[in-house]
Amino acid sequence: MDYRKIVEMVPIEKRDTLLNKLVNYVLKSKNIDKMPSGLAKTILHHWQHDSLANDLGLAAILEAAVALESDKTMSLLEEKMQLPDVRKAVRQ
């Protein structure tokens, strides 16, 4: 699945809110053992370079949130953020 293409489906005005909520899910997750080390390094790289909000950074955070907190992330995308097409793309 290409999370970068999925992120491009998110309207610009919703990206900051989505990013903040996904970061909270990742940071508070008790399923951290499900996080691939390469993905963790990618997120850390984007955080260090203040680029979490760009397409690649948001894609990495989305991928991590799906891996760690899939149900919460799917609910967020469809119900809270009103992004059913994004949710559908993630599920495929």
C-alpha positions as CSV (number, residue, x, y, z in Angstrom):
1,M,0.0,0.0,0.0
2,D,1.3,3.4,-0.9
3,Y,0.6,5.6,2.0
4,R,2.0,8.7,0.2
5,K,-0.8,8.4,-2.5
6,I,-3.3,7.9,0.3
7,V,-2.1,11.1,2.1
8,E,-2.6,13.0,-1.2
9,M,-6.3,12.3,-0.8
10,V,-6.5,14.2,2.4
11,P,-7.6,17.8,2.0
12,I,-4.9,20.3,3.0
13,E,-7.1,22.0,5.6
14,K,-7.5,18.6,7.5
15,R,-3.9,17.5,7.5
16,D,-2.7,19.3,10.6
17,T,-5.6,18.0,12.7
18,L,-5.1,14.5,11.3
19,L,-1.4,14.6,12.0
20,N,-1.9,15.7,15.6
21,K,-4.4,12.9,16.3
22,L,-2.3,10.2,14.6
23,V,0.8,11.3,16.5
24,N,-1.2,11.0,19.8
25,Y,-2.3,7.5,18.8
26,V,1.2,6.4,18.0
27,L,2.7,7.9,21.1
28,K,0.1,6.5,23.5
29,S,-0.1,3.1,21.9
30,K,0.6,0.0,24.0
31,N,1.2,-2.0,20.9
32,I,4.6,-0.4,20.2
33,D,6.1,-3.9,19.5
34,K,4.1,-3.9,16.2
35,M,6.1,-0.9,15.0
36,P,8.7,-1.9,12.3
37,S,12.1,-0.4,13.2
38,G,12.5,1.1,9.7
39,L,9.2,2.9,10.1
40,A,10.2,4.2,13.5
41,K,13.5,5.5,12.0
42,T,11.6,7.2,9.2
43,I,9.3,9.0,11.7
44,L,12.2,10.0,13.8
45,H,14.0,11.4,10.7
46,H,11.0,13.5,9.7
47,W,10.5,14.7,13.3
48,Q,14.2,15.8,13.5
49,H,13.9,17.7,10.2
50,D,10.6,19.3,11.1
51,S,9.0,17.5,8.2
52,L,6.3,15.4,9.8
53,A,3.6,17.6,8.2
54,N,4.8,17.0,4.6
55,D,3.4,14.1,2.5
56,L,6.1,11.7,3.4
57,G,6.0,12.5,7.1
58,L,2.2,12.2,7.3
59,A,2.4,9.0,5.3
60,A,4.8,7.5,7.8
61,I,2.6,8.5,10.8
62,L,-0.5,7.2,9.1
63,E,1.2,3.9,8.4
64,A,2.4,3.6,12.0
65,A,-1.1,4.5,13.4
66,V,-2.7,1.8,11.2
67,A,-0.1,-0.7,12.4
68,L,-0.4,0.2,16.1
69,E,-4.0,1.3,16.5
70,S,-5.9,0.2,13.4
71,D,-9.5,0.4,14.8
72,K,-8.9,3.8,16.3
73,T,-7.3,5.1,13.1
74,M,-10.1,3.8,10.9
75,S,-12.7,5.3,13.2
76,L,-10.8,8.6,13.1
77,L,-10.6,8.7,9.4
78,E,-14.3,7.9,8.7
79,E,-16.2,9.3,11.7
80,K,-14.2,12.2,13.1
81,M,-12.3,13.5,10.1
82,Q,-15.1,12.6,7.6
83,L,-12.6,11.0,5.2
84,P,-14.4,7.7,4.1
85,D,-12.4,7.5,0.8
86,V,-9.1,7.7,2.7
87,R,-10.3,5.0,5.1
88,K,-11.4,2.8,2.2
89,A,-8.0,3.3,0.5
90,V,-6.2,2.3,3.7
91,R,-8.3,-0.9,4.1
92,Q,-7.6,-2.0,0.5
